[in-house]
């Protein structure tokens, strides 16, 4: 493998990204462009990420074609790109070096000391919080994130400091190759069953990821998660710092309260540091709700403290944290109603998000869910059904395939039937026509109700269109 360190001296190296519109691919493309490489990319359609890349003078091709590959030296592809992609096939034929997203990310990360954030859920929020704290502490980190950090309006930044902060995506197993100085594991869940055979297979990958941490590095583990605790016994060579709501953790939270201030929502808690001596540091405030976000905050606080950032600076930084695009994003407020957009598409994420929303909801929660992948809905049907328990009313959008073939001929009616069977006291609707859906949804809303769109595909666009339908600004 050609190392990026060596490529730095080749001023005219042209790097082409296939699937550049993905949040992870775009981050690496932006970093390399800032580093002086000539970067181009292709994708099937335009989106707000591609528009941001265009502003950085990165050449974008809509549609895949061999004509996009003129004079390129390296091709980088995302895991979503099929093997029969014309650009990928052409690069193989012409013996153009081909890198996966993880391979090129690993080379970028070899340039500096690195902090990687892993886990089945909460990676993007935790990465964003850490990046925010380091930015405010004048560390000037390089950032490679899986979401837009609202306060910085970026998902990638080339910093001059010694640290890279990067989200470690486990979806295709490639995160095990990332050279991490400091690592974090938030949780481990049955996920990405298109790649992993079972939960044990996933655990094995997280063990491999953790064992990459060098003897001079640190590994942070959330001990609230049973599966994380299960693998911790096999990590005997790593220096481990624990965090979580469990009082035995090195960093834990107590006195947790949900607060509402001027129609904004916060969580306050006191921090218990228990390393050499037990300390209580009072009055942390985060502009997020839900216990999962307290856990994400604890990971960020524990890591920042390990870098000797004072608690006063950490407190101020996370109190000003503005969240991440598509993570509990409030699109509109009207007559005591909220319209919220959230990326949650796994049962555990949906459950945590709805439980958080219940903390601030005066009346009904109306959930609009977009099932993600045919295989996931089929294999986790009971979990999806149970995850919607906290809602009062459910609208089910068509399944977002994420490029997956519908081998078993599954559609959203599968979830509809199971929800009707399990929750006969809920209003359950199957969305077939967008106009009628908007009409029915509007009729179902009363003052005090909150509406949340859940999904990783087209649900955001539908949520924005619904706000426009209501005449609300999104």
N, C-alpha and C positions, 0 to 999 in steps of 0.2 A: 504493500500500500504506500502511495506517495504521501508523505506527511505535509500538512498545511504549512508547517514552519519552512520547509524547503520551497513551497510554491510561492511564498511571499516575495522571493527574489525574481520570479518570473512575472514581470509587470504586465504582460499582455495575455495572461491566462484568461480564457473565456469559459465561464461556467453556466450551464443551462439547467434549469429546474423544471422537471415535468410534474405538474400538479402544484405549481407555485402559489396558487390561491389558498392552499391549506394554511391554517394558523401556524403550525410548526415549521413548515417549509419556508413560509414567507419570512419568519424570524431569522433563519440562517441566511437566506438570500440577502436580506437587508444588512446583516452584519458583514458579509463578504463584500457587498457593494461598498460599504463604508470603509472597508479595509483596502479598497483600491482595485479589486477585481472587476472585470467586465462581466456583468450578470444579466442573464435573460431568463425568460420562463414562459411556460405555456399552461393553459388550463381550459376546461370546456366552457366556462362562462365567467362573466365579470362578477365581482363582489366588492365590498368596501375595502377588503384587504388589498386586492389588486389595485384599487384606486390609490391607496397609500403608497404602494410600491412604484406606481407610475410617477408620483410626485418626487420620488427619489431618483428619477431618471433611469429606472430599470425597464428594459424593453420587454413588453408583454405581448404574447401571441394568443389570441382566443381561438381554440381548436388545436388539435395535434396534427403535425405534418412534418415530413422530412425536410421541408423548406425552412423550418424553424431552426435547423441545426447547422446552418452555414458557419464555418470557421470555429466551431466550438471545440474545446479541449477536454472538457469533463462534463458528463451528464449525471445529474442527481435526480433520483425519483423517490416519491413517497410510497409508503406501503399500500396506499389505495390504488396505485397504478397497476393495471393488469399486465401480465407477461406478454400479451400480444399487442401491446401499445406500439404504434408505428414508429414513434421516436425511439423507444427503448430497443425495438428490433433493429432499427437502422444503426444505432450506436454499437450494438453487438456485431453487426455485419462489418462495420468500418473499424472495429476494434478501438473505439473511443472509450477511455476509462469510464466505468460506471460505478457510481457510489449510491448506496441507499441513504436515506435521510440520517439514520443513526451513524453510519460510517463518517459522513462529512461533519456531523455534530461532534463526534468523538475527536476528530482532528482539530476542530475549532477549539474544543475544550482543553486540548494539550498545550495551548498557548499560555494558560494561566492556571492558578489554583482554582478549583471548581467546587461549587456547592450544587448538588442535584437534589431535587425533591421528587420522591416517588410515592406510589400508593395507588390503589384503585380509585380513590375519590379524594377531592380536596387539593390536588396538586397545584392547579392554577392559582387558586386563592392564596395558598401558602407561599408559592413562589413570588407572587405579587407583593405580599406583605413583607417578605424578606428583602426583595428588591427596593421597596419603599423605605424601609428602615436604613438600608445601606446607602441609598441615595441621600437621605436626610442627614446621615452621619458622615457625609463627604468621602465615602469609599469609592464613588464613581464606578460602580460595577458594570461589567458587560452583562446584558440581560437577554435571555432567550426563553420566552414564555409561551404558554399555550392559550393565551387570551390577552385582550387589550387591557392594560392597567389604566383605569380611568384617570387617576391623578397625574399620570405621565403621558397618557394618550399614545402609548406604544406597546408593542409586544416584543420589541427587540431594540437593543441599543449597544453600540460599541463604546465601552467606557475606557478610561485611562488607568483605572485602578487595577489591583492585582487579582481581583476575584471575578469569576464568571458565575452567575446564578442561572441555573437552567432547569426547566421541567423535564423529568425523565419519564418518557412515555413507554409503558410496558406492553402496549397493545400487540406488538409482533415479537416480543422477546428481546429486541435489540438493545434495550436499555442496559443489559448486562455487560455491554462493551464500553460503557461510558466511564472515562477515567475520573472518578470523583475523589476529591480530597475530603469533603464532608458530605455525608448522605443523610437523607431523611426518609423514613417509611411511615406514612400516615396510617395506612390500613391495607388489608389484603382481602379481596372479595372474589367470588366466582364471576369472572368477566372475560370478555373476548374469547368466547368458546369456539370461534372460528379458527383460533390459533392454538389455544390451550386445550388439552384433552380433559382435564379435571382440575379441582382445587389444588391437589398435590403438585401438579405440574406448574401451577402459578407460584406456589410456595417455593419450589425449587429455583425458579427464576429469580425471586426476590433474595434468596440465599446467595445466589451467584452475584447478584448486584451488590449486596452488602459486603461480600468477601473481597470485592475490588477496593474497598476502603483501605488505604495504607496504614501502617503501624502508627504513623504520626498524625493520622486523621481522626475524625469523629463520626459516629453513627448515632442518629437520634431516632428513637422508636416510640411510637404511641402505644402504651401498654394497656389502653382501654380496649384494644382490638385483640380478640382471642387468637386470630391467625398470626398476628405479629408476635404475640407472646410465644406461640408454638414454635416459630422459627428461631427465636432469640437464643434458645439453648444450643443451637448449632453454630452460633457466632461467637466463638471463644477467643478469637484473635483480635477482635475489634474493640475499641474503647467505646462503650455504649452509654449514652445519656438518655434517660427515659422522661417522657412527658405524658400528660393526660389528666383526666378528671379523677382518676384513682389516686387516693391520698398517699400511696406508697411511691409515686413517681418523683423523680428528681425535680421536676417542675410541674406543679399542679395548680388548679384553680379552686377557690372556695367563695362562698357568698355571691353566687352568680345571680344577677338580676336583669330582667328585660326592661328597658326604659323607652318612653316615647317623649321626644322633645320637639315641639314645633313641627309635628307631622313627620319627623324623622325618627328612625329606630336604632337603638343602641343596646349593647350588653355591657354591664359593668361586672367586674370580679376583682377579687384579691388574689395575688400570686403567692404561692408557697414554694420557696426554693429550698430544696433539701439535698444538699450535696455533702459538704463537710459539716456545716451546722445548719439548723433549720431557721429560715428567715421568712417573715411575712411582709410583703410589699403591697400596700393597699392602693385601691382606686385606679385600676386599669379600666379603660373605656374603649370599646371598639364600635364603629358604626355598622355593625353586622348583628344578626340575631341567630339563635340556634346553638345547641351544644357543639355541633360539628365545627362551627366557626370559632368557638372558644378553643377547641382542640387545635385547629389550624393556627390560631394566635399563639398558643403555648409553644408550638413547634418553632415559630418565628422568634418568639421571645427567648427561648432556650438557646437557639443558634446565635442570635445577636449577642446574648450575654457571654457565650463562649468566645466571641471575638472582642470581648472587653468593652462593648458599647454600654455606656451607663444606663441604668434603668430610667433615669429622667428623660434621656433622649429616646429610648425605646417607647416609653409611655406616650410622649408627644407624637412620635411618628405614627404609631398605630391608631391613635385617636383621630388623626387626620386622613387615615387611609380611606380612599374613595371607592374601593371595591374594584370589580372586574366586569367588563362588558359581558352581558348575558348570564351573570350570576346574581339572581334575585334583583334584576334591573327593573326599576319602576318606570314604566313607559308613560303612564298617565295617572292623574288623580282628579276625581270629580265626585262631588256629593258623598263624601265619606267612602268612596269606592277607589280601590287601587287596581290598575291593570299591570301585571308583572310578567316579565319574560325571564325564563330560567332554562339553563342548558341541561338540567337533570334528565337523564334518559335511561338510567339503570335503576332498578327497584330501590336499592339502598339510598341512592341520591334523591329519588322522588319522595320517599318516606321522610328523609331528613328535611327536605325543603318544605313539605306540607306541614310537618310538625312545627317548623320555625314560623311558618305563616299563621298557624293557629295561635301562637303567642300574641299576635297583634290584631287578630281578626275579631271584630265585634259580632258579626253574624255569619253568613254562609261563606264557605270557600268553594268557588266554582273552578274546577280543574279542567283544562283542555290538554289532553295528552297526545303526543305523537309517538306511537311505538317505534322503536329503533331496531332495525334488522329483523328479518323473518325468523332467523335461527334463535335470536335472543328471546323474542316473544314466545316462541314455541317451547324452548327449554326452561324458561323462567316464568311461565304463565301464572302460577300460583303466587309467586313473589310480586309480580306486577299487580295482580288483583289486590293483595294485602297492602301494597304500598299506597294505595289510593283510599285507604280506610279513613284517613283524617278529613278527606273532602266531603262535601255535602251533595255536590252535583258534578257529573263527569261528562264531558264531550270527548269522543274518541276520533282523532284525525286518521287519515290513511297512513299506513306504515311507511316510514322512510327507509328505503332499502339499503342506503349507503353502498350502493353498487353490488349488493348481494343478489344472487339468483334465487327466485322463489321456487325452490325444488318441491316443497310440500304443499304448494298452492295455498299459502296462508294469507289471510287478510285480517283487518281490524275487527271483524265480526267475532273472531275467536275471543278477544278480550271482552267485547261487549256481552257475549253470552255468559262468560264467567262472572263478570261484575253483576249482571242481572240476577244470577243464581245466588251469589253470596250476599249481596246487599240489596234486598228488596225494598229498603226504605230510602234508597238514593234515587235521584233522577239520573238515568244513564241514557246517553244519546250517541248514535253513530252518525258521524258527519259524512254526507255524500255530496252535498251541494253547498258551495261556499256562501252564496247569497242567502239561502235558507238558514244556514248555520248562524250567520251574523244576526239574522232576524230573531231566531230562537234564543240565541245567547243574550241579546239585548233585552228581550221580554223577561228573561229569567233573573235579571239583576234587580235587586232592591237596595235601598240605602244601607250602607254598612257592609255590603257583600264585597269580597275581594276575588278578583279573577286572575288566574295564573296559567300561563302557557308553558308547557313542559316538553322539551324535546331538543334534539341536536341537528335537525334537518331544516325543514321549511317552516317550522312553527314560529320562528321569529318574524319572518315576512308576513305570515298570517296574522300575528299579533299586531304588527304595525298597521296592516290594512284594516283590522278591526277598530283600532284607535281612530283611524281616518274616517271610517264608517260612522263612528260616533261623533265625529267632529272634534276629537281631542288631539292635542299635539303629542306625538310620540318621539 
